[in-house]
Amino acid sequence: MDDIPKDQLTGSLRRGAVKKHVAAIHVSGKLTLLQRKLSNVLLLNAYDTLTQASSFQMDARTLCMLVGYNSNDFDTLKASLRGLAETVAEWDMLDEAGQQEWGVSSLLSYAKLKGGVCEYAYSPALAEKLADPKVFALINLNIQRRFTSGHALALYENCYRFHRTGSTGWWPLETFRRLMGVEDSLYYEVYKHLNAKIIKPAVAEVNRSSNIVVTPEVRKRGRAVTDIRFLIEANPQLAILDIDDGEGLRRAPVYDRLRGLGISDRLARQWLMQHGEAAVTDKLDYMAGQSGVRSPERYLAAALRDNYTASPDAAAAPVPATSERALRLGRVRDLAAARSPTQRDADRRLFLAGLDDPVARADFERHGWMSALNAQAIFDFWEELIPGAFDTR
């Protein structure tokens, strides 16, 4: 599912974890492409508090845009949410004590739309499994938007969480057909048909559209194919798609400082993407000189938002808005600040996904919503996201 791997994923997907499970969570491959993308975005939105919160909320228009719906197409959104609530997720794995555990749950326990907000929840048992980085890997939204085939995205999801081990391990063909959503088809019980219509096209799209390259291998009993596995390598030609997976940001020394203060992985990466290493380091140094800071997260958020300086006078005076563009940028800053951390992260990803020019992307990554190079595109984005955002009346 969408993703964006957490910092714990590095060690969790090594060979030791693979020995504990193979395709630990089976989500029906019968989901449509849009439903699969929707499930990934919802999981990404919920991930930071997956086992703490009982339900989650997301702006419905943002959700539609992230998965490729028309932002006002709530009928399609309703149908897709209904499909997720009717979809079964099943797991069969060893727990921490070495006991075999089998379970089943609907993918969403409920979903509702009210006041332009999508509210939804997972069953506690499924949330626990989805939150475990040994079991599940989040999928990069920049990558999933490139897929045009549900089978290809399903293959990518089930291969990506093994990308650090180099192989999925052997899947019985029955398991593989279930992952692809064709377990009820007599036609695909014939490996020749399965290979021609499902495996080859899906492998071709994964290798063309994602940050990994997969190579299928089969195991036979006599002349009959019984098992399949996929060898996994990085796709160097599409390494730019890893821009949002956080690996580069996590290597920055300032990231470790933030994590040491109890800042979440998501928020630490968001600050580094939005403000840059130098600015975050400066605010950390400034905070270190203050006494009585009870909540480093709240203090740093304010320091970054209001540009606290190394002066004892606390916050720097705001720059006067002397032009229409400056006024609009100030409005964008306020709109972004009013969003939740998860919404802000999703907004940035959505905007970045629409930038094809590497120079424009680099400027936005450095300056965020204050990127002068992307000013008009930023205004258009926020006007689309929040109609009337720049009305002065």
N, C-alpha and C positions, 0 to 999 in steps of 0.2 A: 504494500500500500504506500500513498504519497510519501513521499518522502524526504526525506531530509534526515539522514541518520543521526541519532543522538551520539554523544561522546562515548557512551559505554559500548557502542557497537563494535569498536575496534577489536576488543578481545572476545566478544560474545559469539562472533561468527567464525571463529577459528575451528580447526578440525575437531577439537574436543566437543564443541557444541553439536557439530554435525553428527557425531556418533550417537548423540542422545536422541536425535529425531531426524526424520526425513519427511519434508513437507508437513511439518507439525500441524499447521492449521490448513485445512482444505476449505476454501470458499468456492462455492459453485461457480464453475466457469460459464454458466448459462447467463450470467449478467451481460447486459448489453455494454458496448464500449462506454457510453455515457454514464451508465450506472456504475461501472467499475471506476471511472474517473471520479464520479461523485463520492463513492465510498472512500476513495483515497483522500480527497479534500476534507471530508468530514473527520476522518481519523487525524489528519494533520492538525486541524483546528482544535481537536480535543486532546491531543497527545500529552501536553505538559501536565494536565491534571486528570489524566485518564482514570486513575484509581482513587482519586480524592473526591471529584465532583460526581453528583448523581445524574446530571444532565448538562448539555452544552448548547450554546447558542451561536448563530452566525447570521450575519446580514444576508438575506435571501438573494438580493440582486448581485452582491459580490460572489456568492456561491454559484449563481447561474453563469456569471462571466468566467469564473475560474474553470468551469467544466465545459464551456463552449456552448451553453444555451444562449438564446436571446435573453437579455437581462430581464425581460418582462414575461418570459414564457413560463409562468407558474404552473400551467397544466402539465407540461412535460416534467417539471420538477416534482410535482405531486406524484405522477406516475412512477418516476424513478425512485422516489422515497418509498413508495408502496412496494416496489420490487425489492428494495433492500430489506424491508421489514419481513418480506416473505422468503428471503434467501437464508439458507441454513449454512452456518459455519460449524465445522466438526474438527475436533482435535483428538489425537491419540499419541501420547508421548510418555516419557519417564519424567516424574517430578523430581524435586531436589533430593528426596530420600530414596530415589531409585524405584519407586512404585509406579506401575503402569497406570496412567490416567486417561480415560476416554470421556469426552464431553461433547455436547451439541447445544447450539444456541442460534436464535435468529440473529442476523447480522446487525440489525438495529432493533432494540426492544420497543421503541416507539419514535415517531417523528410528527411534528406538527408545524404549521405555518400560521403565524398570527402577527399582524402589525408589521409586515415586511421582515419578520425575523423567523428563521428556521430553528426550532428547538428539537433536540433529539437525544437519545440515550442508548447506551450499550448495557447488556446484562453484566452484572458484576463479575461473573466467571469469565466471560469473553474479554471484558476490559482488562482483567488481570493478565490474560494471555497476550493480548495485543500490546500491552505496555512492556512486556518482557523482551528486551533486545536480543535475548538468545533465541527467541521464537520468531520474532517479526522484525522486518526492516521497513522503514518508511521510504516511500518512493518520491524522487524529485519531480515536482510539478512541471518544471521546465521540460523534463523529458517526456512525461506522460502525455503532454499536450501534442506531441509530435506523432503519436500513434493513431492510425486510422482503422486498425483491426482489433477487435476484442480478444481474439485468440493470441495475437502478438503481445498485447499488453498483459494478458494472463501469464504467458510464458515469461515475459520480462520480470513480472512481480515474483514469480516462483523461482527464478534463477538469481535475481539480484541479491536476495538475502544470503546467498552462498558465494558472493563475488570475491570474498576474501579467502575462501578455501579453494577456489579454482574448479569446483565440481559440485553438482547438486547431490551426488550420490545416486544410486540406482533406484528408479521408480518402476514398480510393476506397471505394465501397460494399462491395466485397469485403473490404477491411481492416476496415471497421466491423462487418460481419457476423461476422468472425473474432473481434473484440474482444468481441462479445456472445455468442459461442459458438453461433451458428446458421449457420455457413458450410456445413454439410452438408445443410441443409434446402432442398429445392426450393421449399417454400411461401414462405420468406422471400427467395427471389430476386426475388419480385414486390414492388416498393417499397411498394405500397399495403398489403400485408400487414405488411411490416416496420415501416412507419410506425404502423399501427394497433395492433399487438400488442407491439412492442418500444420504438420511439422515444417515442411519446406517453406511455405509462405510466411509462417510465424517467425522462423529463424531468420529469413531474409529481412523482414521488417525490423526485428530486434537489432540485427547487425547494422542495418542502415540508419536507424533512427535513435539508437540509445548509446549510452556510454560503456556498454559491454559488448563483447563478441561471444556468441555461444556456438558450440559445435556439438551436434548430437552423436552419441554412440549407442549402439544397441547390443543386447546380449540375447543369444539364441539357445533354444533347446531343440536340437536337430535343425530343421530348416525354419522353425517358427520363432519369430521374435517374441521374447517374453518380458524384457525389461529395457528401459531407456534411461540414459543420463545425459547431462549437458555439461561439457567442459566450458569454463568461463574465463575470459581474458578481458583486460581493459581495452577499450576502443580509443586509441590515441587520437584518431581523427576527430572525435567528438568530445574530447576532454573538456572543452569549454562548457559543456552541459553540466559539469560538476561545479559550476560557479557557485551554486547555492547549497552544496551539500555540507559546507562548513569545514571541510578538512583543512583548507589553507588558513582559515581564521583560527582554528583550534591550535595551530602550530605557533601562533603569535604569543610571545611571553605575557602580554597584557591579558590574554584570554585566561591563563592560569591564575593571574591575580584576581580577576573577576570571579572565577569559580571558587577560589579560596575564600572569598567573602560571602559565598552562598548564593551568588547570582546564577540563575538557571542557564543551561546551555543555550536555549533558544534566545533568551534576552541578551546574553553576552554576545552572541553572534549578531543579533539585530543591532546592538549599539556599535559594534565594530564596523558593520556594513554601512550604517547610517552616518556615523561620525568620523570613522577612521581611527587607526591605532594611536596616532599622536594625540588627538583630542581626548580619547578615553584615558590614555596614560596621564595626560595633564590633569584631568578631573580626579583620577585616583590619587595622584600626588597631592592635589589640593585638599582632598578629603582627609588624607593621612595627617595633615597639619591641623585638623579641627578636632575639638574635644566634644564629647557628648553625643556623637552620632550613634543613634540607636538602630536605625535601619539603613544599612549601606545601600540597599537597592533603591529605596525612596530618595535618599540623599543624592545618589549618583544620577538618578533619573532627572531630578530637578537641576543638578549641576550641568548636565548635558543640555537639557531643554533651555535653561536660562543663561547658559554660558558663564558659569561662575569662573572668576579669574583668580589668579594667585594673590590678588590683593585682598586685604582683610575686609574690604568693602563689600564682600560677597558677590553679588551678581553684577555683570557688566550692563551698562545702560543699553537698551535696545536701539538698533539703528533706525532713525526716522524713515518712514515710508514716504518718499518724495516723488514716486512715480507710480503710474498705474500698474506696471509690472511688479514693483516692490509691494504694492498693496495686495496684489493677487498672491504673491509668494507668501506674504504674511498670513493671508487667509488659508493657503494650503498648509502652512505650518500649524495653524490652529485646528484645521480639520483633521490632520494626521494625529495631532496630540490627543484629540478627543476620541480616537479609536482605541479599542483594546489592543494589548500587545500582539495577540494572535491576528487581529484584523490588520494591524499595521504591517506585520510580516507578510500577510497575504497580499495586501495592496502593493507592496514593493515588488513582490514576485510577479504579480500580474503586469505591472508596468514594465519591469525588466523584460518580461517575455515578449513584449511588443517592440523592443528596440533591437533592430538588426545591425545598426552601425556600431562597430566595436568602440569607436571613440565616444559616441554618445553613451554607450553602456558604461564605459570606464568613468565618464564624468558623473553619471548618476550614482555609481557605486561609491564615488569619493564624496560627493556633495549631497546625495539624497535628494529630497524634494526641493532643495535650494539650488539645484543644478541649473545654472543660467543657460547652458547649451540646450537643455531640454525643456525650457520654460513653457513654450507653447504646447508641446506634447503633454506636459504635466497639467496645464490648465484644462486641456481637452479631456484628459483622463478623469480629473476630479469633477468636471461638469457632467461627464457621462455617469460617474459613480453616484454623484449627489446632484441631481438637476437643480439649477438655481443656486449653486454653491457660491457664485460670485455676484449675485444680485445685491445691489447696494441699498435697495429700499427697505 
